[in-house]
Amino acid sequence: MDIITLADLEVWYRVGVPDAEREKAQRLTLTVELGLDFRAAAATDDIEATINYFDLSQRLLAFGEGRSWRLIETLVVEIAEMILREYRPSSVTVEVRKFILPKTRYVSVRVTRPTVRT
């Protein structure tokens, strides 16, 4: 499987267990890996035959507008589900990094989900 990676996209979302932590958006980074077959895109050199990662980056930047989450586990699953639904990769891996704990570089949560074909 071929992979497109968006690495360390900086977003500002409201996330945290205490109410006070969700009062203001905080900096998070997202890394997204999209599994898909590049053969059609490579053969045609057509962006319509692949996933437009610029469009996805803009969607992720706006994803937190007017929303909040208590757990980054909930957030990461919702992002993965949105990507599968709207962009239709063969699979998606999403990692959310949160910079909240002292003496740690970050805390992260990662999920991998395949597309469910119906």
DAQUI-V526328 format. One record per residue. N is the residue number from 1. RES is the residue in one letter. OMEGA is omega in whole degrees, -180 to 180 (999 if undefined). Layout:
# DAQUI-V526328
n | res | omega
N | RES | OMEGA
N | RES | OMEGA
This chain:
# DAQUI-V526328
n | res | omega
1 | M | 178
2 | D | -173
3 | I | 165
4 | I | -180
5 | T | 166
6 | L | -173
7 | A | 172
8 | D | 174
9 | L | -179
10 | E | 179
11 | V | 178
12 | W | -178
13 | Y | 175
14 | R | -178
15 | V | 178
16 | G | -179
17 | V | 179
18 | P | 177
19 | D | -178
20 | A | -179
21 | E | 180
22 | R | -179
23 | E | 180
24 | K | 175
25 | A | 178
26 | Q | -179
27 | R | 172
28 | L | 169
29 | T | 180
30 | L | 168
31 | T | -176
32 | V | 174
33 | E | -178
34 | L | 177
35 | G | 177
36 | L | 180
37 | D | -177
38 | F | -171
39 | R | -179
40 | A | 179
41 | A | -180
42 | A | -179
43 | A | -175
44 | T | -175
45 | D | -174
46 | D | -179
47 | I | 178
48 | E | -179
49 | A | 180
50 | T | 177
51 | I | 179
52 | N | -175
53 | Y | 174
54 | F | 178
55 | D | 178
56 | L | 180
57 | S | 179
58 | Q | 178
59 | R | 179
60 | L | 178
61 | L | -178
62 | A | -173
63 | F | -176
64 | G | -177
65 | E | 178
66 | G | -177
67 | R | 172
68 | S | 180
69 | W | 173
70 | R | -174
71 | L | 174
72 | I | 175
73 | E | 177
74 | T | 180
75 | L | -176
76 | V | 178
77 | V | 179
78 | E | 177
79 | I | -180
80 | A | 180
81 | E | 178
82 | M | -179
83 | I | 179
84 | L | -178
85 | R | -171
86 | E | -174
87 | Y | 173
88 | R | 172
89 | P | 174
90 | S | 176
91 | S | 177
92 | V | 170
93 | T | 179
94 | V | 173
95 | E | 175
96 | V | 176
97 | R | -179
98 | K | -174
99 | F | -170
100 | I | -174
101 | L | 175
102 | P | 176
103 | K | 172
104 | T | 176
105 | R | 178
106 | Y | 168
107 | V | 180
108 | S | 174
109 | V | -178
110 | R | 173
111 | V | 172
112 | T | -179
113 | R | 172
114 | P | 172
115 | T | 176
116 | V | -179
117 | R | 178
118 | T | 999
